[in-house]
Amino acid sequence: AITLVKLLQTPAMAIRGIPSSREMTVDDFKNWLKQFDTDNDGRISRGELREAIRRRGGWFSGLKAGRAVRHADRDNSGFVDESEIENLVAFAQKTLGMKVTAW
């Protein structure tokens, strides 16, 4: 049986519209996120990340954004800042099926 947890962890279902072969650099990933930093504070909130995932056609964007922020936010501020971006990259690769390279 497919549970909600399994569905949320399925990369192919995570972000529609992004071919699994598409790669982006860490800088590309950061630039992609910056366009959703609506308050220009240099941090990504759960709501901002939810919008980023939703705009890419992702399913369950609110749930995934919450999981992503909890995974990446090491100082428990409720935001992903520059020092935590690598944690978000790791989450995006593992859970959202995105391919992010160092260069």
C-alpha positions in Angstrom: 0.0 0.0 0.0 1.2 3.5 -0.7 1.3 5.6 2.4 1.6 9.4 2.5 5.1 9.0 3.9 6.1 6.8 0.9 4.5 9.2 -1.5 6.4 12.1 0.0 9.6 10.3 -0.3 9.2 9.3 -3.9 11.6 11.5 -6.0 9.6 11.0 -9.2 6.5 12.4 -7.6 8.3 15.2 -5.8 8.8 17.9 -8.4 6.9 17.4 -11.6 8.3 19.2 -14.6 11.9 18.7 -13.7 13.4 15.8 -15.7 15.4 13.5 -13.4 18.4 14.0 -15.7 18.4 17.8 -15.2 21.3 19.0 -13.1 22.0 22.4 -11.5 24.9 23.7 -9.6 24.8 24.7 -6.0 24.9 28.4 -7.2 22.0 27.7 -9.6 20.1 26.2 -6.7 20.8 29.2 -4.5 19.7 31.6 -7.3 16.6 29.6 -7.9 15.7 29.9 -4.2 16.5 33.6 -4.0 13.6 34.4 -6.3 11.3 33.0 -3.6 12.9 35.0 -0.7 10.0 37.4 -0.8 11.0 39.5 2.2 14.7 39.7 1.1 16.1 38.7 4.4 18.5 36.2 2.9 16.8 33.3 4.5 14.2 30.8 3.2 11.1 30.2 5.3 8.8 27.2 5.1 6.3 29.3 3.2 8.8 30.6 0.7 10.1 27.0 0.1 6.5 25.8 -0.2 6.0 28.3 -3.0 9.2 27.3 -4.7 8.2 23.6 -4.7 4.6 24.5 -5.7 5.8 26.6 -8.7 7.9 23.7 -9.9 4.7 21.6 -9.9 5.6 19.7 -6.7 2.9 17.6 -5.0 2.3 18.2 -1.2 4.4 21.3 -1.3 3.5 22.4 2.2 4.4 19.0 3.8 7.6 18.8 1.8 8.6 22.3 2.6 8.1 21.6 6.3 10.2 18.5 6.2 12.9 20.3 4.2 13.2 23.2 6.7 13.2 20.8 9.7 16.0 18.8 8.0 18.1 21.8 7.0 17.5 24.2 9.9 20.3 23.2 12.3 19.9 26.2 14.6 16.1 25.8 14.9 15.4 29.3 13.8 12.6 28.2 11.5 14.5 29.4 8.4 17.2 28.0 6.1 20.1 30.5 6.0 23.3 30.6 3.9 25.2 28.4 6.4 22.5 25.7 6.2 22.0 25.7 2.4 24.1 22.5 2.0 21.6 20.7 4.3 18.8 21.8 2.0 20.7 20.7 -1.1 21.2 17.2 0.5 17.4 17.1 1.2 16.5 18.2 -2.3 18.7 15.5 -3.8 17.6 12.7 -1.5 13.9 13.5 -1.1 12.9 15.7 -4.0 15.0 13.9 -6.7 16.9 17.0 -7.7 20.4 16.7 -9.0 22.6 19.5 -7.6 26.3 19.4 -8.4 29.2 21.3 -6.8 30.0 23.0 -10.1 
